[in-house]
Amino acid sequence: MNGTEQRPKTLRGLAAVISGALLTIAGPGMAHQPPGAENVPEGITRATIAQEGDVSAMSAMVMDAPQPALLIRYKGEEPLIVYDSEDQPFLRFTGKQVKANTKSRYWQALPQSESYDDKRDEHWVQVSGSGNFGWVDPRITAQSELRPDQMASWRIPVKQGKNARTAISGNLTWRPLTSNTNTTHH
């Protein structure tokens, strides 16, 4: 067995998602537009993290794609709760799984909601079999009116166990997608 085959499937899957996102970003900005291309955006909103909050055993990163997504890796013993914009629990992380609250307004944005039977009386549904989960959060994508000279901030409240609530926070900027059609190859 070689080293690649020994890696857990979740890491290979995560690598594939990140690679796909990077290729998606690089496509319009790094290459010529195909003939007849329509509705190509002038730019994308870029999210960055300024503070990860004061949470032990957690790391957060932005998956920079046409719609930025947030990825949290959590290896803690106590549950980590991520709150939605209405201050309701949205995600519950443990070191072994992630569950989503079907009563949160953000639930419908998750792909897992499509196959969920609403008639079940279950409010927390497993969305990951590890302590890692990524999702497109409206708080880091909602600022579509940004221009190159503007910046907006975002904040996602989290709480680990009985500790005080803190937040993952950052900034949004608008980045133009430029295509140099006058490129010459030597």
N, C-alpha and C positions, 0 to 999 in steps of 0.2 A: 504494500500500500504506500503510495507516495504522500508527501505532506499535504497536498491539496485535498486528498480524499479524507484525511483525518480531521479536517476542520469541521466544526458543527455546521449544520445546514443553515442555522440562523445567521451566522457570520457571512456565509456565501451569499445568502439572500440579501442581507444588508448591503454587501459589496455591490451586488447587481443593481439594487435600487439606487445607490449613490452614483454608480457609474452611469446609469441611464439618465439620472438627473443632470449630471455634468455634461453628458453628450447633448442633452436637450438644450442646456444653456449655451454651450459652445456653438451649436448649429447655426442659429440666426446671426449671432454676433461675430462669428469667425469665418463664415463662408458667404459666397454670393447667394442671393436669393434665387430660387428656381424661376424660370420664365413663367409669367402669368401668376406669380404668387400674389394672393390677396389677403387682406386683413392681418398683415404682419404687424405686431405691436411695435410702437416706437421705442419701448423700453420695458423694463421689469422692475418690480418693487423688490428691493433687497433688504432682508432682515438680518440684523446682527445682535448678538447677546452682549449686554454690558455687565450684567450681574446674574449669577446662577442662583442667587438666594443663599441662605445659610443652612444648607441641607447636607448632612454627611451621607456618604455612599451614593450620591447622585451626580450624574453629569448630564449636561444638556448641550445640544448642538442644533444649528439650523441647517436643514437640507435645502440648499439654495437651488431652486428650480423655478419654472414659470410661476408657480404658486409656492412660496416658501412653506416648509413644513418644519415642525419641531420634533426632535428625537430626544427622548429621555432614556437614560440607562440608569437603573436603580438596583443596588445590591444590599439594601438595608434590611434590618430585622423588623422594624416597625413599619406599618403601612404609610405610604406617601400618597396624599390626596392632592389632585390637581382640580382647581375650581374653574367653572365656566364664568362668562361675563355677568351672569345673574347671581354670582356667589353661591352656586349650587355645586355639590361634588360632581365632577365629570369623570375622572379616571382615578382608579385606586391601584397603585403599584405595590407589589411585594417583590422580594428578590427572586421569586419563582413564577410570577404571572402578573398580568395586568387585566383589570376588569373595567368596563365602562358602565356608567349609570344610564339606563334607558329612559330615565325621567329628565335627564339634562337636555337642554335645547341643542347641544352639540352632537348628541347621539346620532341624529339623522344624517350627519355629514360623514360618518364612518362607513366604510364599505360593509362591515359586519351587520349593519342595521338592515341591509337589503334582504338578507335571508332570515331575519329574526321574526318569529311568530309573536305578534303583539298580544295575542290572547294569553300567553304565559304570564304568570304573576311574579316573574323574576325581574328585579330591578337592576341587578349587577350581572353583566354578561362578560365572560372571558373573551378578550380580544388578542391576547398574547400568552404563549406558554413559557415566556421568560420574563425577566424584569425590564425588558426593552420594548419601547413602543414609539412609533412616529405617526404624526397626523398633521393634516392641514388645519391650522387653527385660525379662525377668522380674525383674531386679534393681530396676527402678523401678516394678513393678506388684505385687510379691509381698507387700507389707505391707498386706493387706486388713483386718487386725485393728486398724488404727489408730483412735483416737478423737480428738475435737477437741482434747484437751489433750496429745496425744502427738506426738512427732516421731521419725522414724527416718532413718538415713543410708544412702546407697548409694554404690557405688564400681565403676567399670568400667575395668580396666587397659588401657592402650594403650602402644604402643612405635613410635617413628618411626625407621626405619633402624637404625643402630648405636647410637643414643642409649639412655640408661638408660630403663627402664620408668617410666611415670608413670600418672596416672589422671584420668579425668573423675569428679568426685564431686559429691554434692549431698544434698538432704534430701527426705523425704517427709512430707507432712502430710495430714490428713483434712479435707476441706471439706464441710460440710453443703449439701445442695441444698434451698433453701427456696422455697416457693411461697406468695406472699401471695394468699390467696383472698379477702381483704377489700378488694382494690384497688377504688377508685371512680374513674371517669373523669369529668372535668368538660368 
